[in-house]
Amino acid sequence: MHFDRLLTEARLATLVAGDDGYGVIEKAALGIKDGRIAWIGPMDQVPGEADQVDRLASRWVTPALIDCHTHLVFAGDRSDEFERRLGGESYESISRSGGGIARTVAETRQAGAAELAGSALSRLDALAQEGVGTVEIKSGYGLTLESERTMLRAARGVQRASGMRVSATLLAAHAVPPEYKGESGRYIDEICIPLIREAARDGLADAVDAYCEGIGFSPEETRRLFIAAKAVGLPVKLHADQLSDTGGAKLVAEFGGLSADHIEYTNADGVAAMAKAGTVGVLLPGAFYALGETRLPPVAAMRAAGVPMAVATDANPGTSPLVSLLTAANMACILFGLTLPEAFAGMTRHAARALGLQDEIGTLEVGKAADIAIWDVERPAEIIQWIGRRPLHGRILAGEWQ
């Protein structure tokens, strides 16, 4: 066997599910061919030669990390709302007074795709420095036919400019725009559903999301949206049960959804439905922290039911101004009670499943894309333990050093 690149003298945390939680292979080598992992095993059993050999001096190697829920594409600033929340005003109150998502919508509508992509790249760089190789980017700050298309084009532009893998999600049902105030159902019919059909036809989106909440869209409106998405072959996911129990997790599981995200108020029926459907529970501790929430997501119930749990930043300009996936993982452990192996799985194999990419990325296995992070640590726990430290040695994406 001949490799394009061979990594040697490595300690691998493959993140393949197993007894130790990490899938460790000591004194290991990893062969890459045509951008994919071609061989993994002990160094003394390498079955061939390589054009390039990289000796890693016992550094730890993991799959490149995956941030499976972000809102990186937007325009404007909402730091004043941070001050208002510190003064005791609730997120719901800010939203109802024209702030929150509506504030960002007004500013994003004025920006073009190039401007939006450029500002997103500056935020993406912080994630890249932490070993992230794949991000999900949602629309949802345009809320018109043209502005939502512009946001999705910007997300595609981010992929081309960064070399990272970007999964684009249509989130037109993020908020009811001012011109449809009091007519959320009409907005679903006239804007959201036509956008779903266009996104599928033109390849602009990889999935469809919605915000099912009292200040967002009702379960009935969300159901209509999901029916339209499934009709054109787009998978669904949902901002579910963040501020109240709307039955969102159960609803998205009913449609075989990729993920239910936030889920602080998800009830036992929702957990059972997610387990049955294989829907991933995406934990977003950045929003929990920034909003000062106290209702914890049902981690113990999901663990007992076998619901895969992912961890993401929810990076956005208002309720989760967080561009550190490693900090999100630390928060998930400290605030939500995840174990370290669960947090690592949440940034790799379960995050890949939340994007429908589990056959392509998320673990170090033969046949998968050679998306790899290499770390200057003595133990994998250090990667999550330290807040603000970036122990990344380097990334390899599609077989090439970045």
Order of alpha helices (4+ residues) and beta strands (2+ residues): beta-beta-beta-beta-beta-beta-alpha-alpha-alpha-alpha-beta-alpha-beta-alpha-alpha-beta-alpha-beta-alpha-beta-alpha-beta-alpha-alpha-beta-alpha-alpha-alpha-beta-alpha-beta-beta
